[in-house]
Amino acid sequence: MKIISVFLLFTFAFLLSGCSGTKISTNTKSLKNSKYFRILADADDDPIFVKLQDDLGIEPKMERYTVTIDIRSNEANQQYVLFGDEYNPTRFNWKQLSEDVRKGLVNWTGSNKENLQ
């Protein structure tokens, strides 16, 4: 009975260690090539996340927010930014962001970036 209890305890611990709510990608090349991705932005991580809010006219500034980018289309009017949570985001055109912010988001390789393709 003791052996079964120990076995179950180790199995449970092993299963828990494999479950994580945070997606961390170690493949930074695929992150840089992403054309459809989500970033859980934190203004303390990089000034780019404050500049993004400046470009979109977001007031008051948010310390943490979610931004989803879809630039898969070749047509500029089909490329967009979703600002806010997935249930009620505000949609903006990708071209509303300055070139520096667009480059910064595409090239971002932090663990808070998730490829959605």
ROSE-254422 format. One line per 5 residues: number of its first residue (from 1); for each residue x, y, z of N, C-alpha, C, O, CB. Coordinates in steps of 0.001 Angstrom, whole numbers, always signed. Glycine has a CB too. Layout:
N
NUM> X Y Z X Y Z X Y Z X Y Z X Y Z | ...;
% end
This chain:
117
1> +825 -1184 +0 +0 +0 +0 +875 +1256 +0 +554 +2245 -659 -941 -6 +1207 | +1981 +1204 +745 +2885 +2341 +819 +3533 +2603 -545 +3719 +3758 -930 +3964 +2099 +1890 | +3871 +1554 -1265 +4504 +1693 -2587 +3522 +2342 -3562 +3912 +3193 -4362 +4974 +305 -3129 | +2270 +1949 -3497 +1261 +2533 -4388 +1075 +4016 -4070 +958 +4831 -4985 -90 +1780 -4257 | +1049 +4367 -2813 +899 +5771 -2418 +2071 +6604 -2912 +1871 +7706 -3423 +778 +5890 -893;
6> +3284 +6098 -2770 +4475 +6815 -3234 +4428 +6956 -4750 +4728 +8023 -5287 +5772 +6081 -2795 | +4056 +5891 -5435 +3955 +5928 -6896 +2939 +6976 -7341 +3222 +7765 -8243 +3564 +4543 -7445 | +1772 +6994 -6725 +749 +7978 -7075 +1202 +9404 -6786 +917 +10320 -7557 -534 +7685 -6321 | +1898 +9587 -5689 +2409 +10905 -5332 +3409 +11402 -6382 +3329 +12553 -6812 +3069 +10865 -3942 | +4341 +10552 -6795 +5320 +10936 -7819 +4653 +11170 -9169 +5033 +12091 -9893 +6400 +9860 -7953;
11> +3671 +10357 -9516 +2946 +10546 -10769 +2225 +11878 -10770 +2275 +12608 -11760 +1951 +9409 -10996 | +1563 +12202 -9687 +849 +13471 -9560 +1823 +14649 -9653 +1543 +15629 -10343 +73 +13522 -8228 | +2945 +14559 -8973 +3954 +15628 -9011 +4495 +15801 -10421 +4696 +16929 -10871 +5111 +15324 -8035 | +4730 +14704 -11121 +5236 +14759 -12489 +4228 +15441 -13418 +4601 +16277 -14241 +5554 +13345 -12997 | +2964 +15083 -13281 +1928 +15697 -14110 +1800 +17188 -13848 +1626 +17970 -14782 +595 +15020 -13868;
16> +1885 +17585 -12591 +1796 +19004 -12258 +2973 +19793 -12802 +2807 +20934 -13234 +1712 +19183 -10761 | +4145 +19209 -12786 +5326 +19930 -13278 +5246 +20164 -14774 +5862 +21103 -15279 +6601 +19160 -12942 | +4506 +19336 -15497 +4354 +19505 -16942 +3302 +20511 -17326 +3263 +20947 -18476 +4027 +18205 -17571 | +2448 +20896 -16402 +1381 +21854 -16690 +1856 +23248 -16342 +2296 +23511 -15223 +88 +21508 -15911 | +1761 +24132 -17312 +2159 +25510 -17069 +1217 +26424 -17821 +874 +26158 -18973 +3627 +25756 -17493;
21> +800 +27491 -17183 -69 +28461 -17828 +702 +29429 -18697 +93 +30173 -19466 -851 +29219 -16799 | +2006 +29447 -18605 +2825 +30366 -19367 +3462 +29638 -20528 +4082 +28589 -20354 +3891 +31009 -18482 | +3306 +30200 -21716 +3921 +29613 -22892 +5254 +30310 -23101 +5307 +31524 -23294 +3000 +29742 -24153 | +6309 +29551 -23061 +7632 +30117 -23262 +8227 +29477 -24501 +8392 +28259 -24566 +8547 +29899 -22018 | +8541 +30292 -25466 +9125 +29776 -26692 +10617 +30010 -26662 +11085 +31112 -26374 +8492 +30433 -27932;
26> +11354 +28962 -26963 +12802 +29112 -27042 +13242 +29301 -28485 +14420 +29548 -28743 +13504 +27898 -26429 | +12319 +29189 -29422 +12637 +29352 -30829 +12415 +30808 -31222 +11342 +31171 -31705 +11783 +28402 -31706 | +13434 +31637 -31013 +13275 +33068 -31264 +13170 +33378 -32750 +12583 +34398 -33113 +14435 +33836 -30660 | +13719 +32535 -33626 +13617 +32777 -35058 +12166 +32722 -35502 +11721 +33567 -36280 +14452 +31760 -35840 | +11425 +31737 -35016 +10009 +31638 -35402 +9214 +32806 -34825 +8242 +33247 -35438 +9405 +30295 -34924;
31> +9604 +33310 -33669 +8913 +34471 -33105 +9128 +35706 -33970 +8200 +36489 -34176 +9395 +34740 -31674 | +10345 +35887 -34477 +10633 +37053 -35316 +9948 +36952 -36670 +9680 +37975 -37300 +12135 +37207 -35509 | +9658 +35738 -37130 +8996 +35556 -38420 +7481 +35523 -38300 +6785 +35372 -39303 +9478 +34285 -39069 | +6966 +35661 -37091 +5518 +35603 -36871 +4817 +36767 -37540 +5281 +37907 -37501 +5203 +35595 -35379 | +3697 +36456 -38147 +2855 +37492 -38726 +1493 +37541 -38034 +650 +38383 -38342 +2679 +37255 -40227;
36> +1302 +36623 -37100 +74 +36597 -36303 +478 +36154 -34906 +816 +34991 -34686 -1027 +35634 -36928 | +441 +37097 -33958 +959 +36801 -32633 +283 +37662 -31571 -378 +38658 -31866 +2466 +37010 -32598 | +474 +37242 -30340 -52 +37954 -29174 +1100 +38239 -28229 +1988 +37408 -28041 -1171 +37132 -28458 | +1074 +39424 -27637 +2061 +39788 -26627 +1317 +40228 -25378 +419 +41068 -25438 +3019 +40912 -27138 | +1698 +39653 -24255 +1203 +40111 -22964 +2163 +41206 -22523 +3160 +40942 -21850 +1109 +38929 -21897;
41> +1853 +42425 -22907 +2771 +43554 -22770 +2821 +44081 -21343 +1812 +44141 -20640 +2370 +44668 -23713 | +4021 +44458 -20944 +4258 +45087 -19650 +5119 +46313 -19918 +6231 +46190 -20430 +4951 +44095 -18625 | +4616 +47489 -19577 +5324 +48742 -19854 +6720 +48770 -19237 +7594 +49486 -19727 +4515 +49918 -19338 | +6944 +47999 -18169 +8264 +47959 -17543 +9265 +47126 -18346 +10473 +47258 -18148 +8151 +47405 -16137 | +8777 +46269 -19248 +9671 +45421 -20043 +10457 +46220 -21075 +11646 +45979 -21282 +8874 +44334 -20742;
46> +9792 +47167 -21718 +10431 +47901 -22813 +9612 +49155 -23115 +8385 +49118 -23026 +10565 +47004 -24089 | +10265 +50262 -23469 +9540 +51492 -23807 +8617 +51329 -25018 +7700 +52128 -25207 +10527 +52609 -24074 | +8850 +50314 -25828 +8016 +50077 -27006 +6545 +49925 -26623 +5658 +50301 -27389 +8495 +48830 -27753 | +6289 +49368 -25426 +4911 +49133 -25001 +4230 +50409 -24514 +3003 +50460 -24429 +4879 +48088 -23906 | +5005 +51428 -24198 +4446 +52744 -23886 +4233 +53508 -25198 +3206 +54162 -25381 +5389 +53544 -22914;
51> +5216 +53421 -26114 +5109 +54096 -27411 +3907 +53582 -28196 +3243 +54355 -28887 +6396 +53898 -28230 | +3621 +52293 -28097 +2460 +51721 -28774 +1191 +52427 -28310 +330 +52765 -29122 +2362 +50198 -28508 | +1078 +52647 -27010 -98 +53333 -26472 -143 +54792 -26932 -1220 +55332 -27181 -101 +53263 -24936 | +1029 +55430 -27045 +1085 +56796 -27574 +547 +56829 -29003 -273 +57680 -29349 +2534 +57341 -27530 | +1026 +55882 -29837 +606 +55827 -31240 -900 +55628 -31388 -1509 +56166 -32313 +1339 +54708 -31957;
56> -1497 +54863 -30487 -2922 +54550 -30578 -3796 +55520 -29777 -5023 +55418 -29800 -3164 +53137 -30098 | -3157 +56463 -29067 -3907 +57447 -28286 -4586 +56852 -27064 -5658 +57312 -26670 -4936 +58103 -29151 | -3987 +55847 -26465 -4543 +55206 -25276 -4238 +56060 -24056 -3074 +56281 -23723 -3977 +53773 -25098 | -5271 +56534 -23398 -5151 +57326 -22170 -6205 +56853 -21182 -7332 +56606 -21612 -5306 +58855 -22460 | -5940 +56715 -19954 -4622 +56771 -19323 -3800 +55546 -19730 -4344 +54521 -20140 -4754 +56850 -17779;
61> -2513 +55674 -19608 -1602 +54596 -19978 -1839 +53373 -19093 -2116 +53484 -17899 -137 +55063 -19867 | -1723 +52232 -19708 -1889 +50974 -18982 -516 +50362 -18738 +352 +50401 -19611 -2806 +49985 -19767 | -323 +49802 -17561 +950 +49166 -17231 +1058 +47799 -17899 +2123 +47421 -18386 +1104 +49027 -15708 | -57 +47057 -17920 -82 +45724 -18534 -1326 +45616 -19404 -2412 +46071 -19043 -59 +44591 -17448 | -1127 +44998 -20562 -2247 +44808 -21475 -1886 +43711 -22481 -734 +43287 -22578 -2606 +46143 -22205;
66> -2889 +43271 -23216 -2684 +42281 -24262 -2818 +42966 -25611 -3731 +43762 -25827 -3690 +41107 -24132 | -1906 +42650 -26510 -1984 +43161 -27868 -1833 +41971 -28817 -921 +41156 -28679 -886 +44257 -28136 | -2754 +41894 -29784 -2714 +40837 -30788 -2480 +41496 -32135 -3154 +42462 -32491 -4032 +39985 -30790 | -1528 +40971 -32873 -1132 +41534 -34165 -1415 +40510 -35253 -1039 +39345 -35124 +373 +41942 -34167 | -2078 +40941 -36330 -2298 +40076 -37488 -1877 +40840 -38737 -2596 +41714 -39220 -3795 +39615 -37585;
71> -700 +40496 -39250 -174 +41144 -40452 +57 +40102 -41550 +965 +40252 -42368 +1144 +41902 -40135 | -759 +39055 -41569 -612 +37983 -42557 -1028 +38415 -43951 -485 +37918 -44937 -1424 +36782 -42143 | -1972 +39323 -44050 -2467 +39758 -45349 -1467 +40688 -46031 -740 +41431 -45371 -3820 +40455 -45196 | -1442 +40634 -47362 -612 +41561 -48133 -1288 +42921 -48292 -643 +43897 -48675 -301 +40971 -49508 | -2581 +42985 -48000 -3326 +44232 -48106 -3246 +44985 -46781 -3604 +44455 -45729 -4801 +43963 -48497;
76> -2773 +46223 -46848 -2557 +47024 -45641 -3838 +47210 -44826 -3782 +47246 -43597 -1991 +48383 -46018 | -4990 +47328 -45489 -6243 +47549 -44748 -6717 +46286 -44027 -7648 +46351 -43225 -7337 +48036 -45701 | -6098 +45150 -44297 -6428 +43898 -43617 -5465 +43569 -42478 -5659 +42582 -41769 -6436 +42763 -44612 | -4433 +44386 -42300 -3468 +44190 -41220 -3931 +45004 -40022 -4228 +46193 -40143 -2019 +44603 -41659 | -3991 +44345 -38849 -4585 +45041 -37709 -3905 +44709 -36390 -3118 +43770 -36270 -6045 +44709 -37614;
81> -4257 +45542 -35397 -3805 +45410 -34016 -5064 +45336 -33163 -5962 +46166 -33302 -2861 +46614 -33577 | -5130 +44346 -32284 -6206 +44278 -31300 -5608 +44642 -29958 -4669 +43994 -29496 -6878 +42859 -31261 | -6140 +45666 -29336 -5631 +46149 -28062 -6650 +45821 -26982 -7807 +46232 -27069 -5340 +47677 -28111 | -6227 +45090 -25978 -7119 +44736 -24880 -7364 +43246 -24828 -6771 +42473 -25580 -8436 +45470 -25010 | -8248 +42855 -23925 -8478 +41421 -23736 -9206 +40820 -24945 -9794 +41535 -25756 -9291 +41174 -22448;
86> -9148 +39495 -25039 -9675 +38813 -26212 -11193 +38874 -26321 -11736 +38609 -27393 -9238 +37387 -26196 | -11889 +39213 -25249 -13344 +39241 -25277 -13914 +40563 -25768 -15034 +40604 -26277 -13875 +38949 -23915 | -13149 +41652 -25619 -13650 +42963 -26017 -12497 +43882 -26410 -12339 +44953 -25825 -14470 +43594 -24882 | -11687 +43478 -27398 -10539 +44322 -27767 -10971 +45484 -28659 -12038 +45459 -29273 -9465 +43482 -28485 | -10125 +46486 -28711 -10308 +47598 -29634 -9404 +47340 -30829 -8227 +47011 -30675 -9988 +48984 -28953;
91> -9968 +47494 -32019 -9228 +47190 -33246 -8653 +48467 -33849 -9337 +49485 -33952 -10138 +46477 -34269 | -7385 +48394 -34244 -6690 +49501 -34892 -6016 +48977 -36149 -5750 +47782 -36271 -5651 +50157 -33933 | -5743 +49880 -37083 -4995 +49515 -38278 -3513 +49445 -37939 -3005 +50291 -37202 -5251 +50525 -39426 | -2820 +48451 -38465 -1389 +48243 -38239 -590 +49482 -38603 +395 +49798 -37936 -889 +47047 -39043 | -998 +50190 -39652 -263 +51377 -40117 -410 +52570 -39168 +291 +53570 -39326 -746 +51772 -41507;
96> -1312 +52478 -38183 -1424 +53540 -37185 -220 +53561 -36255 +51 +54570 -35604 -2703 +53371 -36375 | +491 +52462 -36195 +1683 +52390 -35348 +2879 +52948 -36101 +2996 +52768 -37313 +1958 +50934 -34897 | +3758 +53621 -35389 +4971 +54152 -36006 +5855 +52994 -36471 +5743 +51872 -35978 +5741 +55069 -35014 | +6718 +53281 -37410 +7624 +52256 -37947 +8467 +51614 -36844 +8681 +50402 -36851 +8544 +52867 -39013 | +8946 +52427 -35895 +9749 +51889 -34783 +8960 +50893 -33940 +9484 +49850 -33550 +10252 +53029 -33893;
101> +7708 +51216 -33663 +6875 +50325 -32856 +6575 +49049 -33635 +6643 +47956 -33073 +5559 +51028 -32442 | +6248 +49170 -34911 +5972 +47972 -35719 +7186 +47045 -35749 +7053 +45838 -35552 +5575 +48369 -37159 | +8364 +47608 -35995 +9588 +46791 -36003 +9838 +46163 -34638 +10209 +44993 -34544 +10802 +47641 -36418 | +9635 +46945 -33580 +9861 +46440 -32233 +8949 +45277 -31880 +9384 +44315 -31247 +9674 +47544 -31237 | +7686 +45357 -32286 +6740 +44282 -31993 +7071 +43021 -32785 +7066 +41919 -32237 +5313 +44733 -32301;
106> +7356 +43185 -34066 +7687 +42022 -34897 +8964 +41355 -34408 +9054 +40127 -34398 +7840 +42436 -36370 | +9942 +42140 -34005 +11228 +41587 -33569 +11267 +41183 -32097 +12272 +40641 -31636 +12309 +42586 -33827 | +10193 +41435 -31353 +10149 +41088 -29935 +10250 +39570 -29784 +9538 +38826 -30459 +8846 +41625 -29269 | +11126 +39120 -28905 +11305 +37674 -28698 +11154 +37282 -27233 +11615 +36216 -26824 +12675 +37235 -29205 | +10520 +38124 -26454 +10329 +37803 -25042 +9417 +36611 -24842 +8682 +36216 -25746 +9771 +38993 -24310;
111> +9471 +36050 -23662 +8652 +34876 -23347 +7168 +35207 -23298 +6329 +34309 -23229 +9085 +34279 -22022 | +6843 +36502 -23333 +5451 +36923 -23302 +4842 +37062 -24702 +3729 +37566 -24852 +5336 +38234 -22564 | +5580 +36612 -25726 +5084 +36640 -27102 +4675 +35227 -27508 +5434 +34274 -27331 +6163 +37209 -28079 | +3482 +35107 -28047 +2941 +33811 -28450 +2596 +33837 -29930 +1815 +34675 -30380 +1695 +33447 -27610 | +3178 +32923 -30679 +2872 +32785 -32087 +1488 +32144 -32210 +1248 +31085 -31629 +3962 +31940 -32822;
116> +578 +32769 -32958 -789 +32262 -33102 -1025 +31538 -34412 -2142 +31094 -34675 -1765 +33389 -32981 | -7 +31410 -35235 -157 +30729 -36526 -160 +29241 -36358 -277 +28509 -37340 +945 +31130 -37480;
% end
